[in-house]
């Protein structure tokens, strides 16, 4: 009998939620996703020291300030790791725009275009990458522009139906509605409460989004993300894509049983409503305490790890620059 992972791959596109190349090779996903936290973990592992040092030497004579050199090093690093991942998967890698730009459409566009440019310099076409943006109103507007330029996007940190709907209306290629973090919020006041996987609020959120998109014939891909257990994944079998951590991929690969398809296009269709306005979007978010809190928390968390990565690179770059000046004076 095929294991659950093998069966799941027949119903949903499986994406690895990791920057661990060994895990990617082991589970053979179609795509892979990264974020600042995963990039930081990869760098801290020591497995990419050679790549980090090579990039720091490339930017050490950057014409701007040390901060500008560190920013350039970060961009080159995420692209280098993305290129390494793409050597292991047949599909795409998602590369994230800095979380601190989540409320700045213009800056998000500039950063996204720079990442695409660096990938092109590495010989990787835009068809193999997704630019990952937080699903703020500003991030969605940036994605709308990028999609028209042929740069497809992955809108992340989706906790509300309003965020998902706004992304579909903007023509976004793919969204990543979170599951486990929604469950975390509902459990904070009642940690002992238990849910059957299909009854979890995060699972039900993704189910609602998927059915709405299919019913209104939106082409936007729905990719469930942020899983806490394999039961959540199985409760979404049939969703367009599922991005899964190595731990849960291993659990699914080690488990036999009959997988039941939970989501499928019913074929029913309905007329699309008028698009959400900015006022509509912001009001809906204001009325959804969970989505508002988890979006802010997610942005802060990614930014905290981005700053840790920058501090690590800044220290190493400063040391390289100091050695370089000492060598010139010798």
Phi, psi and omega per residue, in radians:
X1 nan 2.407 3.118
X2 -1.194 2.515 3.102
X3 -1.274 2.993 -3.056
X4 -1.123 -0.600 3.123
X5 -1.153 -0.757 3.111
X6 -1.067 -0.722 3.122
X7 -1.199 -0.670 3.137
X8 -1.083 -0.676 -3.138
X9 -1.101 -0.342 3.095
X10 -1.400 -0.283 -3.052
X11 -1.963 -0.544 -3.111
X12 -2.397 2.606 3.019
X13 -1.298 2.141 -3.096
X14 -1.622 2.264 -3.110
X15 -2.109 2.397 3.131
X16 -1.511 2.191 3.132
X17 -1.666 1.274 -3.037
X18 -2.935 2.795 2.966
X19 -1.907 0.173 -3.117
X20 -1.403 1.883 -3.073
X21 -1.128 -0.615 3.124
X22 -1.095 -0.746 3.129
X23 -1.154 -0.686 3.132
X24 -1.110 -0.759 3.115
X25 -1.115 -0.651 -3.076
X26 -1.184 -0.717 -2.997
X27 -1.732 -0.136 3.056
X28 0.865 0.987 3.092
X29 -1.306 2.925 3.070
X30 -1.325 -0.773 -3.096
X31 -2.277 3.106 3.010
X32 -2.512 2.600 3.089
X33 -2.091 2.577 3.069
X34 -2.278 2.871 3.011
X35 -2.655 2.998 -3.097
X36 -0.976 -0.613 -3.136
X37 -1.166 -0.741 3.137
X38 -1.209 -0.642 3.096
X39 -1.127 -0.749 3.107
X40 -1.053 -0.805 3.118
X41 -1.031 -0.721 -3.130
X42 -1.111 -0.757 -3.135
X43 -1.186 -0.730 -3.136
X44 -1.175 -0.359 -3.131
X45 -1.165 -0.374 -3.100
X46 1.464 -0.046 -3.108
X47 -1.334 -0.199 -3.058
X48 -2.151 0.428 -3.099
X49 -1.024 -0.697 -3.116
X50 -1.116 -0.745 3.133
X51 -1.149 -0.710 3.141
X52 -1.101 -0.805 -3.128
X53 -1.114 -0.697 3.125
X54 -1.079 -0.726 -3.134
X55 -1.195 -0.737 3.140
X56 -1.096 -0.627 3.086
X57 -1.225 -0.525 3.093
X58 -1.149 -0.654 -3.018
X59 -1.763 0.029 -2.998
X60 -1.114 -0.456 3.137
X61 -1.792 0.459 3.132
X62 -0.949 2.366 -3.039
X63 -1.155 -0.390 -3.105
X64 -1.530 -2.717 -3.123
X65 -1.376 3.052 3.063
X66 -1.067 -0.679 3.122
X67 -1.086 -0.705 3.123
X68 -1.142 -0.663 3.115
X69 -1.158 -0.693 3.112
X70 -1.137 -0.725 3.121
X71 -1.068 -0.748 3.107
X72 -1.145 -0.676 3.117
X73 -1.107 -0.715 3.114
X74 -1.074 -0.783 3.129
X75 -1.073 -0.786 -3.127
X76 -1.176 -0.562 -3.141
X77 -1.198 -0.824 -3.122
X78 -1.137 -0.567 3.096
X79 -1.252 -0.703 3.110
X80 -1.090 -0.755 3.105
X81 -1.185 -0.661 3.074
X82 -1.063 -0.717 3.120
X83 -1.128 -0.666 3.106
X84 -1.149 -0.671 3.094
X85 -1.145 -0.744 -3.111
X86 -1.122 -0.394 3.064
X87 -1.240 -0.228 -3.075
X88 -1.917 -0.267 -3.114
X89 -2.119 2.615 3.138
X90 -1.405 -0.274 -3.021
X91 -1.797 -2.068 -2.982
X92 -2.136 2.862 2.964
X93 -2.155 2.448 3.058
X94 -1.656 2.235 -3.130
X95 -2.127 2.229 -2.925
X96 -1.628 2.424 2.985
X97 -1.335 2.521 -3.106
X98 -0.860 2.302 -3.118
X99 -1.061 -0.495 -3.110
X100 -1.164 -0.213 3.128
X101 -1.673 0.152 -3.008
X102 -1.066 -0.363 -3.115
X103 -1.999 0.364 -3.108
X104 -2.309 1.711 -3.090
X105 -1.066 -0.817 -3.077
X106 -1.097 -0.784 -3.136
X107 -1.175 -0.629 3.099
X108 -1.103 -0.721 3.114
X109 -1.098 -0.764 -3.132
X110 -1.093 -0.758 -3.133
X111 -1.168 -0.744 3.135
X112 -1.059 -0.793 3.140
X113 -1.125 -0.622 3.111
X114 -1.148 -0.729 3.110
X115 -1.104 -0.735 3.109
X116 -1.097 -0.692 3.114
X117 -1.086 -0.763 3.140
X118 -1.158 -0.671 3.057
X119 -1.085 -0.727 3.130
X120 -1.081 -0.698 3.100
X121 -1.088 -0.499 3.117
X122 -1.511 0.075 3.102
X123 1.443 0.306 -3.096
X124 -1.899 2.078 -3.109
X125 -1.289 2.752 -3.120
X126 -1.110 -0.342 3.118
X127 -1.163 -0.214 -3.117
X128 -1.867 0.105 -3.138
X129 -2.240 2.686 2.962
X130 -2.148 2.275 3.068
X131 -1.484 2.176 -3.032
X132 -1.735 2.206 -3.105
X133 -2.300 2.582 3.046
X134 -1.215 2.538 -3.051
X135 -1.512 0.953 2.918
X136 -1.466 2.958 3.066
X137 -1.030 -0.723 -3.122
X138 -1.183 -0.681 3.108
X139 -1.141 -0.679 3.122
X140 -1.159 -0.673 3.109
X141 -1.164 -0.669 3.073
X142 -1.094 -0.752 3.141
X143 -1.091 -0.658 3.134
X144 -1.036 -0.738 3.112
X145 -1.181 -0.802 -3.103
X146 -1.082 -0.724 3.131
X147 -1.037 -0.665 3.124
X148 -1.208 -0.377 3.097
X149 -1.563 0.018 -3.127
X150 1.479 0.287 3.090
X151 -1.863 1.857 -3.049
X152 -1.442 2.632 -2.938
X153 -2.219 2.712 3.016
X154 -2.064 1.932 3.132
X155 -1.606 2.075 -2.985
X156 -1.904 3.118 -3.134
X157 0.994 0.795 3.094
X158 -1.634 2.116 -3.134
X159 -2.150 -0.177 -3.066
X160 -2.253 2.744 3.060
X161 -1.115 -0.642 -3.137
X162 -1.064 -0.740 3.102
X163 -1.061 -0.816 -3.119
X164 -1.084 -0.808 -3.123
X165 -1.078 -0.780 3.138
X166 -1.058 -0.650 3.119
X167 -1.135 -0.782 3.133
X168 -1.089 -0.737 -3.130
X169 -1.170 -0.426 3.113
X170 -1.506 -0.067 3.127
X171 1.397 0.446 -3.139
X172 -1.180 2.456 -3.107
X173 -1.177 -0.789 -3.016
X174 -2.581 2.519 3.037
X175 -2.155 2.661 3.120
X176 -2.086 1.458 3.045
X177 -1.252 2.331 -3.071
X178 -1.530 2.534 -3.092
X179 -1.908 -1.073 -3.041
X180 -1.093 -0.634 -3.111
X181 -1.212 -0.528 3.053
X182 -1.150 -0.770 3.096
X183 -1.035 -0.720 3.126
X184 -0.966 -0.750 -3.093
X185 -1.127 -0.760 -3.103
X186 -1.249 -0.394 3.134
X187 -1.532 -0.202 -2.990
X188 -1.093 -0.584 3.135
X189 -1.600 -0.188 -3.117
X190 -2.567 1.241 -3.040
X191 -1.027 -0.429 -3.075
X192 -1.466 -0.181 -3.082
X193 -1.170 2.416 3.119
X194 -2.012 2.630 3.120
X195 -2.269 2.496 2.865
X196 -1.221 2.516 -3.069
X197 -0.866 -0.786 -3.102
X198 -1.170 -0.316 -3.121
X199 -1.686 -0.065 3.132
X200 -1.111 2.418 -3.123
X201 -1.065 -0.577 3.111
X202 -1.201 -0.706 3.089
X203 -1.111 -0.791 -3.123
X204 -1.143 -0.547 3.081
X205 -1.107 -0.793 3.134
X206 -1.161 -0.698 3.115
X207 -1.038 -0.772 -3.141
X208 -1.095 -0.780 -3.139
X209 -1.084 -0.826 -3.120
X210 -1.008 -0.844 -3.084
X211 -1.154 -0.664 3.110
X212 -1.116 -0.801 -3.132
X213 -1.079 -0.740 -3.130
X214 -1.207 -0.729 -3.100
X215 -1.097 -0.642 -3.129
X216 -1.685 0.145 3.056
X217 1.023 0.631 3.000
X218 -1.348 2.312 3.137
X219 -1.372 -0.132 -3.103
X220 -0.972 2.252 -3.131
X221 -1.346 2.357 3.094
X222 -1.790 2.079 -3.127
X223 -2.124 1.767 3.082
X224 -1.024 2.471 -3.061
X225 -2.521 2.987 3.035
X226 1.063 1.097 -3.114
X227 -1.631 2.465 3.099
X228 -1.714 -0.397 -3.117
X229 -2.721 2.845 -3.088
X230 -1.217 -0.421 3.109
X231 -1.064 -0.660 3.094
X232 -1.084 -0.711 -3.140
X233 -1.115 -0.829 -3.114
X234 -1.132 -0.532 3.116
X235 -1.252 -0.164 3.105
X236 -2.064 0.257 3.101
X237 -1.004 2.235 -3.064
X238 1.878 -0.303 3.014
X239 -1.024 2.652 -3.040
X240 -0.874 -0.927 3.130
X241 -2.490 2.731 3.095
X242 -2.412 2.147 3.112
X243 -1.758 2.158 -2.854
X244 -2.283 2.423 3.123
X245 -1.235 2.751 3.107
X246 -0.991 -0.660 -3.136
X247 -1.042 -0.800 -3.119
X248 -1.345 -0.533 3.023
X249 -1.067 -0.736 3.121
X250 -1.111 -0.740 3.123
X251 -1.078 -0.763 3.123
X252 -1.148 -0.683 -3.136
X253 -1.217 -0.385 -3.100
X254 -1.672 0.046 -3.044
X255 -2.061 2.273 3.053
X256 -1.758 2.779 -3.125
X257 2.652 3.056 3.138
X258 -1.675 2.073 3.113
X259 -1.439 2.310 3.121
X260 -1.830 2.230 3.127
X261 -1.225 2.154 -3.076
X262 -1.698 -0.496 -3.099
X263 -2.209 2.363 3.078
X264 -2.711 2.650 3.112
X265 -1.257 2.070 -3.112
X266 -1.298 -0.295 -3.103
X267 1.581 -0.205 3.116
X268 -1.235 2.474 -3.123
X269 -2.279 2.647 3.133
X270 -2.477 2.854 -3.141
X271 -1.351 2.440 3.131
X272 -1.295 2.433 3.072
X273 -1.352 3.013 3.041
X274 -1.093 2.520 -3.120
X275 -1.064 2.636 3.046
X276 -1.095 2.401 2.977
X277 -1.504 2.954 3.090
X278 -1.052 -0.695 3.124
X279 -1.118 -0.725 3.095
X280 -1.032 -0.844 -3.092
X281 -1.055 -0.850 -3.082
X282 -1.180 -0.606 3.104
X283 -1.172 -0.780 3.136
X284 -1.063 -0.695 3.094
X285 -1.169 -0.687 3.120
X286 -1.073 -0.603 -3.119
X287 -1.414 -0.181 -3.111
X288 -1.925 1.606 -3.074
X289 -1.062 -0.721 -3.127
X290 -1.031 -0.899 -3.082
X291 -1.101 -0.727 3.141
X292 -1.094 -0.808 -3.116
X293 -1.172 -0.777 -3.062
X294 -1.255 -0.596 3.069
X295 -1.108 -0.846 3.130
X296 -1.076 -0.755 3.126
X297 -1.082 -0.743 -3.138
X298 -1.115 -0.757 3.114
X299 -1.094 -0.784 3.128
X300 -1.090 -0.704 -3.123
X301 -1.140 -0.780 3.119
X302 -1.140 -0.668 3.137
X303 -1.171 -0.653 3.116
X304 -1.078 -0.741 3.131
X305 -1.261 -0.560 3.058
X306 -1.093 -0.729 3.137
X307 -1.163 -0.640 3.075
X308 -1.111 -0.727 3.107
X309 -1.110 -0.769 3.139
X310 -1.109 -0.680 3.128
X311 -1.125 -0.714 3.125
X312 -1.087 -0.800 -3.126
X313 -1.221 -0.629 -3.136
X314 -1.091 -0.766 3.130
X315 -1.092 -0.773 -3.129
X316 -1.182 -0.693 -3.138
X317 -1.172 -0.715 3.113
X318 -1.067 -0.682 3.118
X319 -1.136 -0.724 3.119
X320 -1.119 -0.763 3.140
X321 -1.123 -0.673 3.111
X322 -1.113 -0.791 3.098
X323 -1.100 -0.660 3.134
X324 -1.116 -0.764 3.122
X325 -1.151 -0.657 3.121
X326 -1.126 -0.672 3.123
X327 -1.164 -0.643 3.137
X328 -1.184 -0.560 -3.104
X329 -1.435 -0.344 -3.083
X330 -1.212 nan nan
